[in-house]
Amino acid sequence: MLDRRSLIFAASVALVAFGAGGAIAQQAKLKVGTLKQAGLTNVWVAKQAGIFERNGLDVDLTEFRSGNEAVAAQRGGHVDLILSIPGTAMNANERGFDLVFIAQNETAKAQGPDSGALVVLKDAGIDSVSQLAGKKIALSNLHSQKHVAVQVTLRKHGVDPAKVTFLEIPFGNHPDTLRSKQIDVAASLDPWTTQMRLSDYAKILAWDYVESLPEQPIGAWFARADFVQKNRNVVERFAKSIHDSIDYMYADVDRARNNITTYTGLDPALVKELPLNNWSYKIDPAKWQAVADMMHASGELQKPHKADEYLSDLVKPYIVK
């Protein structure tokens, strides 16, 4: 029979081995792809503030230049999880990538100001989207959800997208390209949207994400189906960390802006003027369906798709009824 001292020692070993909650206290390693954008600050904060660690995760963050690059890296097995705008993942799945949606990160605003905007020169004589036929519009990625949002916005104002010239130019080059009049419109995102909005040479013509589909999902986390099958508990802990990080950001808006400044390296004065990201893990199936419909109507998806194809049981607890 064990004496009292032996029992205490045995209990201590059990707590160390299994943790106070009964789960094995071992940090699961994850390779996560991210982007150096304000909307991904919550993920960086999840690592810096110990949110991942509290959920039993040891996360290695790898930065990519675009969602397309991240999807390719995931396909090659270089990262386990990626953040992508849903339209890109939908397109990838139609081409056989088999990505599973595991957590929503961000949506567009219900109304402007928003991150996504069509920006023109103040002296260009352009005062309406209806005047954009024959103009040159810069996009960071063609055949993307952003590209589709711009096309929908054009159609709403009576402009045939076929009568517009779309040029693929990185977001970071939009201000200089617009100012030098190489393009007529910058279909931009923050921080460049706000940078141009506050300048003496540019103005906002329209908020394209808002005009095409208010509150559309613009950031979500995806994993390969085989990874989810083998690591479901780890994926669930990652999703919980994303939810916790979003709650953390909204708990203190001033702290959130300070974190954006630290993570992105942007000027604090500019960050103060940015519309705060619309982080949200609450999922509206109708918005996901509308994105899929827009992508199909614009030819970026070859056939119609139902939102249920993307809303796995992992995310169903967060669907808004």
C-alpha positions as CSV (number, residue, x, y, z in Angstrom):
1,M,0.0,0.0,0.0
2,L,1.3,3.5,-0.9
3,D,1.9,5.9,2.0
4,R,0.6,9.5,2.0
5,R,3.9,10.9,0.6
6,S,3.9,8.4,-2.3
7,L,0.3,9.2,-3.1
8,I,1.1,13.0,-3.3
9,F,4.0,12.3,-5.5
10,A,1.9,10.1,-7.8
11,A,-0.8,12.7,-8.0
12,S,1.8,15.4,-8.9
13,V,3.2,13.3,-11.7
14,A,-0.3,12.8,-13.1
15,L,-1.0,16.5,-13.1
16,V,2.2,17.2,-14.9
17,A,1.6,14.5,-17.4
18,F,-2.1,15.2,-18.1
19,G,-2.6,18.8,-17.0
20,A,-5.3,20.0,-14.6
21,G,-8.0,19.5,-17.2
22,G,-7.2,15.9,-17.8
23,A,-5.8,16.3,-21.3
24,I,-2.2,15.4,-22.1
25,A,-0.1,18.6,-21.5
26,Q,1.9,18.4,-24.7
27,Q,2.0,21.3,-27.2
28,A,1.0,20.1,-30.7
29,K,3.1,21.7,-33.4
30,L,1.4,23.5,-36.2
31,K,2.8,25.3,-39.3
32,V,0.5,28.2,-40.1
33,G,0.7,30.4,-43.2
34,T,-0.2,34.1,-42.7
35,L,0.0,37.5,-44.5
36,K,1.5,40.8,-43.3
37,Q,-1.8,42.5,-43.1
38,A,-3.8,44.3,-40.4
39,G,-6.5,41.7,-40.7
40,L,-4.0,39.0,-39.6
41,T,-2.9,40.8,-36.5
42,N,-5.1,38.7,-34.3
43,V,-3.1,35.6,-35.4
44,W,0.2,37.2,-34.5
45,V,-1.4,38.3,-31.2
46,A,-2.5,34.7,-30.5
47,K,1.1,33.7,-30.5
48,Q,2.5,36.7,-28.7
49,A,-0.2,36.7,-25.9
50,G,0.1,33.0,-25.3
51,I,-3.4,32.2,-26.7
52,F,-2.1,29.3,-28.9
53,E,-0.1,28.0,-25.9
54,R,-3.1,28.0,-23.6
55,N,-4.9,25.9,-26.2
56,G,-2.1,23.4,-26.3
57,L,-0.4,24.6,-29.5
58,D,3.1,25.4,-30.6
59,V,2.6,27.5,-33.7
60,D,5.2,28.4,-36.3
61,L,3.9,31.4,-38.4
62,T,5.1,31.7,-42.0
63,E,4.4,34.8,-43.9
64,F,3.4,34.7,-47.6
65,R,2.9,37.5,-50.1
66,S,-0.6,36.4,-51.3
67,G,-3.4,33.9,-50.7
68,N,-2.5,32.1,-53.9
69,E,1.1,31.6,-52.7
70,A,-0.2,30.3,-49.4
71,V,-2.5,27.8,-51.1
72,A,0.4,26.5,-53.3
73,A,2.6,26.2,-50.2
74,Q,-0.1,24.2,-48.4
75,R,-0.5,21.9,-51.4
76,G,3.2,21.2,-51.2
77,G,3.0,20.4,-47.5
78,H,5.1,23.4,-46.4
79,V,2.3,24.6,-44.0
80,D,-0.6,22.9,-42.3
81,L,-3.1,25.8,-42.2
82,I,-3.6,28.9,-44.3
83,L,-5.6,32.1,-44.3
84,S,-7.3,32.8,-47.6
85,I,-10.1,34.9,-49.0
86,P,-12.9,32.4,-49.6
87,G,-13.1,32.9,-53.3
88,T,-9.5,31.7,-53.8
89,A,-10.2,28.6,-51.7
90,M,-13.4,27.9,-53.6
91,N,-11.5,28.1,-56.9
92,A,-8.8,25.9,-55.6
93,N,-11.2,23.2,-54.4
94,E,-12.9,23.2,-57.8
95,R,-9.5,22.3,-59.3
96,G,-9.1,19.4,-56.8
97,F,-7.3,20.9,-53.8
98,D,-9.8,19.5,-51.2
99,L,-9.5,22.3,-48.7
100,V,-11.7,22.3,-45.5
101,F,-13.0,25.5,-44.0
102,I,-12.1,25.5,-40.3
103,A,-12.7,29.0,-39.0
104,Q,-13.8,32.4,-40.2
105,N,-11.4,35.3,-39.5
106,E,-12.8,38.5,-41.1
107,T,-15.7,40.0,-43.1
108,A,-16.2,43.2,-45.0
109,K,-18.1,46.0,-43.3
110,A,-21.8,46.5,-43.6
111,Q,-21.1,50.0,-44.9
112,G,-18.1,52.2,-45.7
113,P,-15.5,53.1,-44.8
114,D,-14.0,49.7,-45.4
115,S,-10.7,48.2,-46.4
116,G,-11.6,47.5,-50.0
117,A,-12.1,50.6,-52.2
118,L,-12.0,52.0,-55.7
119,V,-9.6,55.0,-55.6
120,V,-9.2,57.7,-58.2
121,L,-7.3,61.0,-58.6
122,K,-9.1,64.1,-57.4
123,D,-8.4,65.9,-60.6
124,A,-9.3,63.0,-62.9
125,G,-12.9,64.3,-63.4
126,I,-14.3,60.9,-62.3
127,D,-17.2,61.3,-59.8
128,S,-19.1,58.0,-60.3
129,V,-18.4,54.4,-61.0
130,S,-20.7,54.8,-64.0
131,Q,-17.9,56.8,-65.7
132,L,-15.3,53.9,-65.6
133,A,-16.0,52.4,-69.1
134,G,-12.7,52.5,-71.0
135,K,-10.6,53.1,-67.9
136,K,-7.6,51.1,-66.5
137,I,-8.2,49.5,-63.1
138,A,-5.4,48.0,-61.1
139,L,-5.9,44.8,-59.1
140,S,-3.4,42.9,-57.1
141,N,-4.7,39.5,-58.4
142,L,-6.9,38.9,-61.4
143,H,-9.5,36.1,-61.2
144,S,-9.9,36.7,-57.5
145,Q,-12.8,37.4,-55.2
146,K,-11.6,41.1,-55.2
147,H,-11.7,41.1,-59.0
148,V,-15.3,39.7,-58.9
149,A,-16.4,42.3,-56.3
150,V,-15.1,45.1,-58.6
151,Q,-17.0,43.5,-61.6
152,V,-20.2,43.3,-59.6
153,T,-19.8,46.9,-58.5
154,L,-19.3,48.0,-62.1
155,R,-22.4,46.2,-63.3
156,K,-24.5,47.8,-60.5
157,H,-23.5,51.1,-62.0
158,G,-24.2,50.1,-65.6
159,V,-20.6,49.5,-66.7
160,D,-19.8,46.3,-68.6
161,P,-16.6,44.9,-67.1
162,A,-15.5,43.8,-70.6
163,K,-15.2,47.5,-71.4
164,V,-12.6,48.1,-68.6
165,T,-8.9,47.2,-68.8
166,F,-7.8,45.3,-65.7
167,L,-4.1,45.3,-64.8
168,E,-2.4,43.1,-62.3
169,I,-0.3,45.4,-60.0
170,P,0.7,44.7,-56.4
171,F,-1.3,46.6,-53.8
172,G,1.9,48.3,-52.5
173,N,2.4,49.9,-55.9
174,H,-1.1,51.3,-56.3
175,P,-0.5,54.7,-54.8
176,D,2.5,55.5,-57.1
177,T,0.9,54.0,-60.1
178,L,-2.2,56.0,-59.6
179,R,-0.4,59.2,-58.9
180,S,1.7,58.9,-62.0
181,K,-1.5,58.3,-64.0
182,Q,-0.5,54.9,-65.4
183,I,-3.9,53.7,-64.2
184,D,-7.2,55.5,-63.7
185,V,-8.4,53.4,-60.7
186,A,-6.7,51.6,-57.9
187,A,-8.9,48.7,-56.6
188,S,-7.0,48.7,-53.3
189,L,-7.0,47.4,-49.8
190,D,-5.8,48.9,-46.5
191,P,-3.4,50.3,-45.5
192,W,-3.1,51.7,-49.0
193,T,-6.8,52.6,-49.2
194,T,-6.5,54.8,-46.2
195,Q,-3.1,56.1,-47.2
196,M,-4.6,57.4,-50.5
197,R,-7.8,58.6,-48.8
198,L,-5.8,60.8,-46.5
199,S,-3.6,62.2,-49.3
200,D,-4.0,65.4,-51.2
201,Y,-4.2,63.7,-54.6
202,A,-6.8,60.8,-54.3
203,K,-10.4,60.2,-53.3
204,I,-12.6,57.2,-52.7
205,L,-15.0,56.4,-55.5
206,A,-16.7,53.4,-54.0
207,W,-16.3,50.7,-51.4
208,D,-16.3,47.6,-53.7
209,Y,-16.6,44.9,-51.1
210,V,-19.6,46.7,-49.5
211,E,-21.2,47.6,-52.8
212,S,-20.9,44.1,-54.2
213,L,-21.9,42.2,-51.0
214,P,-21.9,43.8,-47.6
215,E,-20.3,41.8,-44.8
216,Q,-19.0,39.2,-47.3
217,P,-16.4,36.9,-45.8
218,I,-12.9,38.1,-46.8
219,G,-10.7,36.0,-44.6
220,A,-11.0,32.3,-43.5
221,W,-8.8,29.5,-42.3
222,F,-8.4,26.3,-44.4
223,A,-6.7,22.9,-43.9
224,R,-6.3,20.0,-46.2
225,A,-9.0,17.3,-45.7
226,D,-6.4,14.6,-44.9
227,F,-4.8,16.8,-42.3
228,V,-8.2,17.4,-40.6
229,Q,-8.9,13.7,-40.6
230,K,-5.6,12.9,-38.9
231,N,-5.5,15.9,-36.6
232,R,-9.1,16.9,-35.8
233,N,-8.4,17.8,-32.1
234,V,-5.5,20.0,-33.1
235,V,-7.6,21.8,-35.8
236,E,-10.4,22.4,-33.2
237,R,-7.8,23.9,-30.8
238,F,-6.6,26.2,-33.5
239,A,-10.1,27.3,-34.3
240,K,-10.7,27.9,-30.6
241,S,-7.5,30.0,-30.6
242,I,-8.8,32.1,-33.5
243,H,-12.0,32.7,-31.7
244,D,-10.2,33.7,-28.5
245,S,-7.8,36.0,-30.5
246,I,-10.8,37.9,-32.0
247,D,-12.4,38.3,-28.6
248,Y,-9.1,39.6,-27.3
249,M,-8.8,42.2,-30.1
250,Y,-12.2,43.6,-29.4
251,A,-11.8,43.6,-25.7
252,D,-9.6,46.7,-26.0
253,V,-9.7,48.7,-29.3
254,D,-6.8,50.9,-28.4
255,R,-4.7,47.9,-27.6
256,A,-5.8,46.3,-30.9
257,R,-4.6,49.4,-32.9
258,N,-1.3,49.3,-31.0
259,N,-0.9,45.6,-31.9
260,I,-1.7,46.4,-35.6
261,T,1.1,49.1,-35.5
262,T,3.6,46.7,-34.0
263,Y,2.7,43.7,-36.3
264,T,2.5,45.6,-39.6
265,G,5.2,48.3,-38.9
266,L,2.8,51.0,-40.1
267,D,2.9,54.6,-38.9
268,P,0.7,54.9,-35.7
269,A,-0.9,58.0,-37.2
270,L,-2.1,56.0,-40.2
271,V,-3.3,53.1,-38.1
272,K,-5.4,55.5,-36.0
273,E,-7.3,56.4,-39.2
274,L,-7.8,52.8,-40.5
275,P,-11.3,51.4,-40.2
276,L,-10.7,48.7,-37.7
277,N,-10.9,45.2,-39.3
278,N,-14.3,43.5,-39.0
279,W,-12.9,40.3,-37.3
280,S,-15.7,37.8,-37.0
281,Y,-15.9,34.0,-36.4
282,K,-19.8,34.1,-36.7
283,I,-20.7,32.6,-40.1
284,D,-23.6,33.7,-42.2
285,P,-24.3,30.8,-44.8
286,A,-26.2,33.3,-47.0
287,K,-23.1,35.4,-47.4
288,W,-21.0,32.3,-48.3
289,Q,-23.6,31.3,-50.8
290,A,-23.6,34.8,-52.3
291,V,-19.8,34.7,-52.7
292,A,-20.0,31.3,-54.5
293,D,-22.8,32.7,-56.7
294,M,-20.8,35.8,-57.6
295,M,-17.7,33.7,-58.4
296,H,-19.8,31.5,-60.7
297,A,-21.6,34.4,-62.4
298,S,-18.3,36.0,-63.2
299,G,-16.8,32.8,-64.6
300,E,-14.3,32.2,-61.9
301,L,-16.1,29.1,-60.8
302,Q,-17.0,26.7,-63.6
303,K,-20.2,25.4,-62.1
304,P,-22.7,26.4,-59.3
305,H,-21.8,25.4,-55.7
306,K,-23.8,25.3,-52.5
307,A,-22.5,26.9,-49.3
308,D,-23.0,23.5,-47.5
309,E,-20.0,22.2,-49.5
310,Y,-17.8,24.6,-47.5
311,L,-19.5,24.6,-44.1
312,S,-18.1,21.5,-42.5
313,D,-19.2,20.3,-39.0
314,L,-16.1,22.0,-37.6
315,V,-17.7,25.5,-38.2
316,K,-21.4,24.7,-37.8
317,P,-21.4,25.7,-34.1
318,Y,-20.6,29.2,-35.2
319,I,-23.2,29.6,-37.9
320,V,-25.6,32.5,-37.3
321,K,-29.2,31.3,-37.1
